Amino acid sequence: MRPLDFMKALLKPAKRSTPGGDAPPKWAVRLAIGALALGAMYVAWTADAPTKLPGVALSQEFVCRGELFLAIFYGGLLIATPILRGVLSGLLPTEITARGAKYDREQVTGGLRQTEDRIRQLTEVVEASSGQLARLRKRVEQLEN
């Protein structure tokens, strides 16, 4: 394979990979987040406001509903993300903390190996291209003289 063909193959948009498989399409993620936001907004708006608002709500029903929306939305993201990832790729987290989901080390290192292989391939292309560039510069100089 010529270096130029190899470089074209490497520059194709790569599939985003996750430790357990391919990532879902961007449109699906955006759709799921939008649906979660709309659902949280609906629940927050239609929920009965307490008669005595908590101090965090600053005695404003609108602020209370906004806080309820945020709690439902971010709670939903915290729960839905690992579940959807598990359903789509078969990869479930070993632990869910306030920082997010943690996955098995072996699965993560597999993804790191793929990234390292890709970096190695790109390095080879750059080295081959720089050699060709040096030869082309010499050729241009010969033609100019």
N, C-alpha and C positions, 0 to 999 in steps of 0.2 A: 504494500500500500504506500503510495506516495505521501510525503509529509503534508501536502496541501489537502489531499482527500481525508487524511487522518484528522487534520485540524478542523475541517468542515464537519466531520462526524462528531468531534468533541464539542464544537460550538453549537450544536443543535440544543434546543432547550431540554435540559435533563429532567427526568421525572424526579420529583421530590420524593425522597425515600424516608421512611420511618423505620425504627428498629424492627417492627413486625411486618412491614409490607409497604405498599404504596399509600401515599396520603390521599385523602378524598379530594375531588376537584374543588377549586376555589369557590366556584359558584355554589356548591353544596354547603360549604362552610358558611358562606355569607348568608345563604338562605336560612340555615339553622339558627344562626345568631340573630338574624332579623325576626324570625318566628319567635324565638325566645324573648326578645325585647318586646315584641307586640303582646305576647302572652303575659309577660310581667306587667306591662302597662295596663292591660285590661284588668288583671287581678287587682292591681293597686288602685285603680280608679273605681272599680265596682265594690271593693271591700267596704264593709261598714267601719266607719271611723269610731274609735273609742270615745266615750263621752268625756273622759278625762284624758287629755293628750299627754304623752310623756314629755319630760323636760327637754329631751333631745329634739323634739319637734318644734320647740320655741313657741308653743301655744298656737301653732298654725296648722290647720288641717291639710293644706297643700304641701307643706314641708313634710308632714307625717306620711302622706301618700308618696311623695318623692323618695323618702327613705325606705318605704316598703317596696317600691319599685326597684331600688338599687339592691336591697337585700335579696329579693326574689331573682333578679337578673344575675347578679354575681354568684349567688348560691347555685342557681341553675347551671351557670358556666362551670363551676367547680365540680358539680356532679355529672353534668351531661358530657363534658369533654372526655373524661376517661371512659365513660360507658360507650359513647359513639366510636371512639378509637378502638375499643375492645370489640365492638360489633363489626366494624369495617375491616379491621386488620388482624383480629384475633389476639391482640396484645392488651393485657390488663395490667394496671399498675400494681406494684407490690405494696405501695403505701401512698396515702393521700394526706398531705399536710397543708398548713396555711401557705406554704411556698409553692404548692402545686403537687402534681403527681410524680412519684418516683417509680422508675422501671427497673427491671432486673439488669444487673451489670452486664451479663453476657449478651443480652439483646442490644444494649447500647453500644458495646464494643464492636458488634457486627456492623452497625451503622458507621462507626468511626473507621473501621477497616475499609469500607466502601469509599469513604471520603478520602482517606489516605491514598487508595488506589487511583482515584480520580486526580488527585494532586500530582501523583507520580506521572500519570499519563500527560497531564498538561505541561509538566516540566520537560518531558521528552519532546513535546511539540515545540515548546519555546526554544529549546536547545537546537533542534533541527532547523527551525525557522531562522534562528540567528546565524547558523552556518550558511544557509542559503542567502541570507541578506548580505553577509560578508562577500560571498562569491559574486552576487549581483553588483555590489558596489565596485568591486575590482573590474568587472566586465564593463560597467558604465564608464569608469575612468579610462579603460583601454579604448573604448569607442570615442570618448571625447578627445583623446590625444591623437 
